[in-house]
Amino acid sequence: MSIATTDLYSLGLDERDRLNKELGGGIPPGSIVLVEGDYGAGKSAMSQRFSYGLCETGQTVTMLSTELTVGSFLDQMHSLDYGMVEHILDENLLFLHADIGDSNTFQGDDEESDRMDLLKRLMDAEVMWETDVIIIDTFDAILRNDPKFEALVRQNEERQAALEIISFFRDVIAEGKVIMLTVDPSTLDEDAIGPFRAIADVFLELEMVEVGNDVRRQISVKRFAGMGEQVGDTIGYSVRSGTGIVIESRSVA
């Protein structure tokens, strides 16, 4: 069943790339969005496009990156023509860098304790959950580097750990917020990623498809609960310097 597009968090930039239109007019509030893709599939570029478009349409966004510092984030956004400096200065965007091996991870004082309760420290970082949309790029890096989660994996109890995290996420989205997670599925066991796939309201898979001598990218829409207008099954796209995300077609087949 479709809902009014006025109830959605618009991804904006309608005159630039048609992504918002292809995804039915935006993301429903109170959703968990899972974006999967192997290395190089475009997960970071897609999360950056989401963050910029959401800020442009008046939403507040938290971006937690396990790979980029604020400087490299701004450089990359500039290269895609997604001007984020003013949004950061205006506090529309809160950028956080989670250097997994760094003693400053989540502002901790002790390197060992930082690493010991990574997921707990993430959930206890209240400021990052105050915005309308929270984007974690990449979530699998946090799971893989949390020793308690690793211990549960060794005990074949990763599903239990995942369900505890999901319970926290459900409490967050109950307030009408959106949580977007990017994941490289090749780095996690099926029992670890399965629960997140099962509960995701919006599940997008980024794929690289060989067409002749070319390798093209596409968004494969696995699930889209609460969509506005009709959402296509596959959406072809590219990432271009100086332009950002460009929608090529609904299908690259």
VOPAGU-2260 file (C-alpha; in pm, 1 decimal, decimal comma):
REM VOPAGU-2260
SITE   aa  ch    i         X         Y         Z
SITE  MET   A    0       0,0       0,0       0,0
SITE  SER   A    1     134,6     342,6     -91,2
SITE  ILE   A    2     147,5     629,7     153,4
SITE  ALA   A    3     145,4    1003,8      92,8
SITE  THR   A    4     482,1    1130,7     -26,8
SITE  THR   A    5     447,9    1418,6     221,6
SITE  ASP   A    6     492,9    1157,9     496,8
SITE  LEU   A    7     830,7    1051,2     357,3
SITE  TYR   A    8    1181,4    1178,2     421,2
SITE  SER   A    9    1258,4    1307,5      73,5
SITE  LEU   A   10    1604,6    1238,6     -70,2
SITE  GLY   A   11    1578,5    1561,6    -267,7
SITE  LEU   A   12    1792,3    1664,7    -567,1
SITE  ASP   A   13    1502,2    1590,4    -803,2
SITE  GLU   A   14    1652,2    1811,0   -1074,5
SITE  ARG   A   15    1989,7    1634,9   -1052,9
SITE  ASP   A   16    1961,7    1258,2   -1042,9
SITE  ARG   A   17    1605,0    1116,9   -1016,0
SITE  LEU   A   18    1708,7     889,2    -724,5
SITE  ASN   A   19    1430,3    1021,2    -503,4
SITE  LYS   A   20    1170,4     956,0    -774,7
SITE  GLU   A   21    1305,5     607,3    -848,0
SITE  LEU   A   22    1274,2     522,4    -478,0
SITE  GLY   A   23     912,3     632,6    -461,6
SITE  GLY   A   24     960,2     982,1    -321,7
SITE  GLY   A   25    1170,2     909,9     -15,7
SITE  ILE   A   26    1215,9     692,8     292,5
SITE  PRO   A   27     927,3     634,8     537,1
SITE  PRO   A   28     995,5     765,9     890,8
SITE  GLY   A   29    1040,6     487,1    1143,7
SITE  SER   A   30    1239,8     266,3     905,2
SITE  ILE   A   31    1556,1      60,1     915,5
SITE  VAL   A   32    1734,9      81,9     579,9
SITE  LEU   A   33    1990,2    -186,8     494,1
SITE  VAL   A   34    2223,9    -120,7     201,2
SITE  GLU   A   35    2437,2    -421,4     107,3
SITE  GLY   A   36    2718,9    -439,2    -141,7
SITE  ASP   A   37    3062,3    -588,2    -193,1
SITE  TYR   A   38    3376,4    -377,5    -184,3
SITE  GLY   A   39    3361,8    -111,4    -456,4
SITE  ALA   A   40    2988,2    -142,8    -516,1
SITE  GLY   A   41    2923,3     217,5    -409,7
SITE  LYS   A   42    2793,9     188,3     -52,9
SITE  SER   A   43    2978,9     496,0      72,9
SITE  ALA   A   44    2882,2     706,2    -229,8
SITE  MET   A   45    2517,6     606,6    -180,8
SITE  SER   A   46    2524,9     689,6     191,3
SITE  GLN   A   47    2684,3    1025,7     106,2
SITE  ARG   A   48    2414,3    1093,8    -152,6
SITE  PHE   A   49    2144,9    1008,7     103,9
SITE  SER   A   50    2300,9    1233,4     369,3
SITE  TYR   A   51    2335,6    1532,5     136,7
SITE  GLY   A   52    1986,5    1501,2     -11,8
SITE  LEU   A   53    1826,1    1462,2     330,5
SITE  CYS   A   54    2005,4    1771,3     462,7
SITE  GLU   A   55    1900,9    1965,1     153,0
SITE  THR   A   56    1535,0    1881,3     224,0
SITE  GLY   A   57    1550,7    1995,5     585,5
SITE  GLN   A   58    1625,6    1677,4     778,7
SITE  THR   A   59    1899,4    1644,3    1038,6
SITE  VAL   A   60    2147,5    1363,4     980,8
SITE  THR   A   61    2419,1    1181,1    1173,6
SITE  MET   A   62    2687,6    1020,0     957,1
SITE  LEU   A   63    2915,5     772,5    1135,1
SITE  SER   A   64    3199,2     652,0     913,4
SITE  THR   A   65    3445,5     376,0     996,1
SITE  GLU   A   66    3667,3     478,9     703,1
SITE  LEU   A   67    3666,3     857,0     658,7
SITE  THR   A   68    3780,7    1139,8     883,1
SITE  VAL   A   69    3586,8    1465,5     864,6
SITE  GLY   A   70    3852,3    1606,5     629,4
SITE  SER   A   71    3845,3    1314,0     387,2
SITE  PHE   A   72    3465,0    1306,9     409,0
SITE  LEU   A   73    3441,1    1672,6     306,3
SITE  ASP   A   74    3695,4    1617,4      28,2
SITE  GLN   A   75    3496,3    1325,4    -107,6
SITE  MET   A   76    3166,9    1513,7     -83,2
SITE  HIS   A   77    3324,8    1807,5    -267,5
SITE  SER   A   78    3447,3    1574,4    -543,2
SITE  LEU   A   79    3086,1    1458,1    -591,4
SITE  ASP   A   80    2955,3    1817,4    -584,9
SITE  TYR   A   81    2771,1    1753,4    -258,6
SITE  GLY   A   82    2855,5    2068,7     -64,3
SITE  MET   A   83    2840,3    1969,9     301,6
SITE  VAL   A   84    3041,9    2242,8     476,5
SITE  GLU   A   85    2742,0    2469,5     539,8
SITE  HIS   A   86    2527,9    2179,0     659,1
SITE  ILE   A   87    2794,5    2087,1     914,3
SITE  LEU   A   88    2832,4    2449,4    1026,3
SITE  ASP   A   89    2453,1    2483,7    1053,1
SITE  GLU   A   90    2441,1    2156,9    1253,2
SITE  ASN   A   91    2217,4    1987,6     998,4
SITE  LEU   A   92    2481,7    1714,6     976,8
SITE  LEU   A   93    2673,4    1558,6    1263,3
SITE  PHE   A   94    2976,8    1372,7    1128,2
SITE  LEU   A   95    3149,9    1115,1    1347,8
SITE  HIS   A   96    3461,3     917,8    1262,8
SITE  ALA   A   97    3491,4     575,2    1426,5
SITE  ASP   A   98    3851,8     471,7    1380,2
SITE  ILE   A   99    3807,1     118,1    1504,7
SITE  GLY   A  100    4164,7      71,1    1620,2
SITE  ASP   A  101    4203,7     420,2    1763,9
SITE  SER   A  102    4208,7     493,8    2135,2
SITE  ASN   A  103    3981,8     790,5    2064,0
SITE  THR   A  104    3698,6     574,5    1931,2
SITE  PHE   A  105    3370,6     722,1    2062,0
SITE  GLN   A  106    3571,6     958,9    2283,7
SITE  GLY   A  107    3697,2     690,3    2518,7
SITE  ASP   A  108    3997,2     727,2    2747,8
SITE  ASP   A  109    4137,0     375,6    2744,0
SITE  GLU   A  110    4225,0     187,0    2426,6
SITE  GLU   A  111    4133,4    -155,6    2562,0
SITE  SER   A  112    3800,0     -44,3    2704,3
SITE  ASP   A  113    3720,0     132,3    2375,7
SITE  ARG   A  114    3761,6    -190,3    2188,6
SITE  MET   A  115    3590,9    -400,2    2452,9
SITE  ASP   A  116    3241,4    -252,9    2439,6
SITE  LEU   A  117    3227,0    -107,0    2089,8
SITE  LEU   A  118    2859,2    -179,6    2024,5
SITE  LYS   A  119    2758,4     -73,0    2374,9
SITE  ARG   A  120    2953,6     250,3    2339,8
SITE  LEU   A  121    2782,6     307,0    2005,6
SITE  MET   A  122    2439,5     266,4    2161,2
SITE  ASP   A  123    2533,5     483,9    2459,8
SITE  ALA   A  124    2649,4     773,7    2238,4
SITE  GLU   A  125    2322,6     962,0    2287,9
SITE  VAL   A  126    2409,9    1262,5    2072,4
SITE  MET   A  127    2432,3    1055,7    1754,3
SITE  TRP   A  128    2076,3     926,9    1792,4
SITE  GLU   A  129    1916,6    1270,6    1829,5
SITE  THR   A  130    1891,4    1348,9    1456,6
SITE  ASP   A  131    1612,6    1249,0    1216,6
SITE  VAL   A  132    1832,2    1005,3    1021,2
SITE  ILE   A  133    2134,1     806,2    1143,5
SITE  ILE   A  134    2368,6     657,0     882,2
SITE  ILE   A  135    2638,8     404,5     979,3
SITE  ASP   A  136    2892,7     335,8     704,6
SITE  THR   A  137    3005,5      60,3     738,2
SITE  PHE   A  138    2817,8    -129,7    1006,4
SITE  ASP   A  139    2990,1    -463,8     944,6
SITE  ALA   A  140    3324,4    -308,8    1047,9
SITE  ILE   A  141    3179,8    -228,0    1389,7
SITE  LEU   A  142    3037,1    -577,4    1429,5
SITE  ARG   A  143    3363,8    -744,1    1324,8
SITE  ASN   A  144    3574,9    -533,4    1560,0
SITE  ASP   A  145    3362,5    -569,3    1871,5
SITE  PRO   A  146    3526,9    -842,3    2085,6
SITE  LYS   A  147    3202,3    -939,7    2256,7
SITE  PHE   A  148    3034,1    -989,8    1920,2
SITE  GLU   A  149    3338,7   -1185,4    1802,0
SITE  ALA   A  150    3315,8   -1408,7    2110,6
SITE  LEU   A  151    2949,4   -1480,1    2040,8
SITE  VAL   A  152    3037,8   -1566,3    1681,3
SITE  ARG   A  153    3288,2   -1822,1    1808,6
SITE  GLN   A  154    3011,3   -1966,8    2026,5
SITE  ASN   A  155    2768,3   -1969,5    1731,9
SITE  GLU   A  156    2548,4   -1718,2    1915,0
SITE  GLU   A  157    2581,8   -1423,1    1677,2
SITE  ARG   A  158    2208,0   -1428,0    1608,9
SITE  GLN   A  159    2143,3   -1356,2    1976,7
SITE  ALA   A  160    2381,2   -1060,3    1968,4
SITE  ALA   A  161    2219,4    -928,9    1649,9
SITE  LEU   A  162    1874,6    -944,2    1807,9
SITE  GLU   A  163    1993,3    -736,4    2104,1
SITE  ILE   A  164    2119,1    -466,0    1867,8
SITE  ILE   A  165    1798,4    -481,8    1665,9
SITE  SER   A  166    1594,5    -428,0    1984,3
SITE  PHE   A  167    1785,2    -103,5    2040,8
SITE  PHE   A  168    1729,6       3,3    1678,5
SITE  ARG   A  169    1356,3     -60,1    1710,7
SITE  ASP   A  170    1339,9     172,6    2012,0
SITE  VAL   A  171    1512,3     444,2    1807,1
SITE  ILE   A  172    1287,9     417,2    1500,9
SITE  ALA   A  173     977,4     407,2    1722,3
SITE  GLU   A  174    1035,0     784,3    1752,8
SITE  GLY   A  175     996,3     823,9    1375,4
SITE  LYS   A  176    1368,3     823,3    1300,6
SITE  VAL   A  177    1544,3     637,0    1019,2
SITE  ILE   A  178    1853,7     419,4    1066,0
SITE  MET   A  179    2057,2     337,9     754,5
SITE  LEU   A  180    2323,1      67,2     772,0
SITE  THR   A  181    2571,4     -14,2     496,4
SITE  VAL   A  182    2713,6    -366,4     504,8
SITE  ASP   A  183    2959,5    -573,6     303,3
SITE  PRO   A  184    2789,8    -917,4     328,1
SITE  SER   A  185    3110,2   -1100,6     232,9
SITE  THR   A  186    3262,6   -1006,6     569,1
SITE  LEU   A  187    2988,0   -1151,0     791,3
SITE  ASP   A  188    2844,7   -1495,4     856,3
SITE  GLU   A  189    2487,3   -1554,9     737,5
SITE  ASP   A  190    2369,2   -1591,3    1098,5
SITE  ALA   A  191    2508,0   -1246,0    1174,7
SITE  ILE   A  192    2362,1   -1061,3     875,2
SITE  GLY   A  193    2038,6   -1264,0     845,4
SITE  PRO   A  194    1848,7   -1094,6    1131,8
SITE  PHE   A  195    1924,4    -747,8     991,2
SITE  ARG   A  196    1798,3    -851,5     648,9
SITE  ALA   A  197    1483,2    -991,8     806,4
SITE  ILE   A  198    1389,9    -675,4     997,8
SITE  ALA   A  199    1496,0    -414,6     741,0
SITE  ASP   A  200    1198,8    -209,1     620,2
SITE  VAL   A  201    1401,1    -102,9     316,3
SITE  PHE   A  202    1657,5    -350,5     180,8
SITE  LEU   A  203    1872,2    -235,9    -111,1
SITE  GLU   A  204    2147,4    -443,3    -269,5
SITE  LEU   A  205    2415,7    -263,6    -470,8
SITE  GLU   A  206    2549,8    -483,5    -747,7
SITE  MET   A  207    2812,5    -461,2   -1018,8
SITE  VAL   A  208    2694,1    -632,4   -1336,1
SITE  GLU   A  209    2902,4    -718,7   -1643,6
SITE  VAL   A  210    2736,3    -604,3   -1965,7
SITE  GLY   A  211    2957,4    -680,7   -2261,5
SITE  ASN   A  212    3292,1    -520,3   -2184,5
SITE  ASP   A  213    3143,4    -282,4   -1929,6
SITE  VAL   A  214    3081,3    -321,6   -1557,5
SITE  ARG   A  215    2770,6    -131,8   -1455,4
SITE  ARG   A  216    2618,4     -63,6   -1116,8
SITE  GLN   A  217    2262,0    -122,8   -1015,0
SITE  ILE   A  218    2042,3     -94,0    -708,0
SITE  SER   A  219    1840,0    -409,5    -660,7
SITE  VAL   A  220    1534,8    -331,8    -444,4
SITE  LYS   A  221    1475,7    -640,2    -229,7
SITE  ARG   A  222    1217,7    -481,7       1,0
SITE  PHE   A  223    1055,6    -140,6      38,6
SITE  ALA   A  224     788,1    -124,4     307,6
SITE  GLY   A  225     570,3     185,5     321,8
SITE  MET   A  226     669,0     306,8     -22,9
SITE  GLY   A  227     522,3     622,7    -166,7
SITE  GLU   A  228     497,4     597,9    -545,8
SITE  GLN   A  229     592,7     274,7    -720,1
SITE  VAL   A  230     952,2     163,4    -669,5
SITE  GLY   A  231    1132,1     -26,1    -947,4
SITE  ASP   A  232    1297,1    -365,2    -896,5
SITE  THR   A  233    1631,9    -252,0   -1035,6
SITE  ILE   A  234    1777,0      95,3   -1082,9
SITE  GLY   A  235    2091,2     147,1   -1288,2
SITE  TYR   A  236    2331,3     414,5   -1165,9
SITE  SER   A  237    2686,0     543,6   -1185,2
SITE  VAL   A  238    2910,9     754,6    -962,2
SITE  ARG   A  239    3074,5    1045,4   -1143,7
SITE  SER   A  240    3333,0    1292,7   -1021,9
SITE  GLY   A  241    3189,0    1643,4   -1012,8
SITE  THR   A  242    2834,4    1510,1   -1048,7
SITE  GLY   A  243    2771,2    1243,9    -784,2
SITE  ILE   A  244    2513,3     969,1    -825,2
SITE  VAL   A  245    2362,7     952,1   -1174,4
SITE  ILE   A  246    2059,6     733,9   -1247,6
SITE  GLU   A  247    2114,4     555,1   -1577,9
SITE  SER   A  248    1801,7     342,2   -1612,2
SITE  ARG   A  249    1576,9     107,9   -1414,4
SITE  SER   A  250    1768,6    -197,0   -1531,2
SITE  VAL   A  251    2111,0    -263,9   -1675,8
SITE  ALA   A  252    2018,2    -608,2   -1808,1
